[in-house]
Amino acid sequence: MNEDKFMLNADYTYIPKPDTPRSLVLDWITEKKWKSKEMGEDLHPVADYVFEIEKHINDYPDDSNN
């Protein structure tokens, strides 16, 4: 994980910083969903963050042209 682009929140969960490139945010969302599905991990309270971040994905810088 690129620690410059993620921060710990109040629940000690690493979440993307506002300036994190969108591709890294999408990777983060995919990883959290995969862990939930494949490993049977309960994502709560992380699920709330995944949902909110996914909802606002377009707020993250688009790096698709890089």
KAFEN-V873612 format. One record per residue. N is the residue number from 0. RES is the residue in three letters. SS is DSSP state (A for helix, B for strand, O for the rest). PHI is phi in whole degrees, -180 to 180 (none if undefined). Layout:
n=N res=RES ss=SS phi=PHI
n=N res=RES ss=SS phi=PHI
This chain:
n=0 res=MET ss=O phi=none
n=1 res=ASN ss=O phi=-82
n=2 res=GLU ss=A phi=-67
n=3 res=ASP ss=A phi=-70
n=4 res=LYS ss=A phi=-106
n=5 res=PHE ss=B phi=-130
n=6 res=MET ss=B phi=-139
n=7 res=LEU ss=B phi=-82
n=8 res=ASN ss=O phi=-99
n=9 res=ALA ss=O phi=-62
n=10 res=ASP ss=O phi=-93
n=11 res=TYR ss=O phi=59
n=12 res=THR ss=O phi=-112
n=13 res=TYR ss=B phi=-75
n=14 res=ILE ss=B phi=-128
n=15 res=PRO ss=B phi=-66
n=16 res=LYS ss=O phi=-74
n=17 res=PRO ss=O phi=-60
n=18 res=ASP ss=O phi=-96
n=19 res=THR ss=O phi=-69
n=20 res=PRO ss=O phi=-58
n=21 res=ARG ss=A phi=-55
n=22 res=SER ss=A phi=-63
n=23 res=LEU ss=A phi=-68
n=24 res=VAL ss=A phi=-66
n=25 res=LEU ss=A phi=-64
n=26 res=ASP ss=A phi=-62
n=27 res=TRP ss=A phi=-61
n=28 res=ILE ss=A phi=-61
n=29 res=THR ss=A phi=-60
n=30 res=GLU ss=A phi=-62
n=31 res=LYS ss=A phi=-65
n=32 res=LYS ss=A phi=-67
n=33 res=TRP ss=A phi=-63
n=34 res=LYS ss=A phi=-59
n=35 res=SER ss=A phi=-65
n=36 res=LYS ss=A phi=-77
n=37 res=GLU ss=A phi=-79
n=38 res=MET ss=O phi=-104
n=39 res=GLY ss=O phi=69
n=40 res=GLU ss=O phi=-75
n=41 res=ASP ss=O phi=-80
n=42 res=LEU ss=O phi=-83
n=43 res=HIS ss=O phi=-66
n=44 res=PRO ss=O phi=-87
n=45 res=VAL ss=A phi=-60
n=46 res=ALA ss=A phi=-56
n=47 res=ASP ss=A phi=-63
n=48 res=TYR ss=A phi=-69
n=49 res=VAL ss=A phi=-59
n=50 res=PHE ss=A phi=-61
n=51 res=GLU ss=A phi=-66
n=52 res=ILE ss=A phi=-67
n=53 res=GLU ss=A phi=-63
n=54 res=LYS ss=A phi=-63
n=55 res=HIS ss=O phi=-112
n=56 res=ILE ss=A phi=-58
n=57 res=ASN ss=A phi=-73
n=58 res=ASP ss=A phi=-77
n=59 res=TYR ss=O phi=-88
n=60 res=PRO ss=O phi=-59
n=61 res=ASP ss=O phi=-79
n=62 res=ASP ss=O phi=-115
n=63 res=SER ss=O phi=-69
n=64 res=ASN ss=O phi=-88
n=65 res=ASN ss=O phi=-85
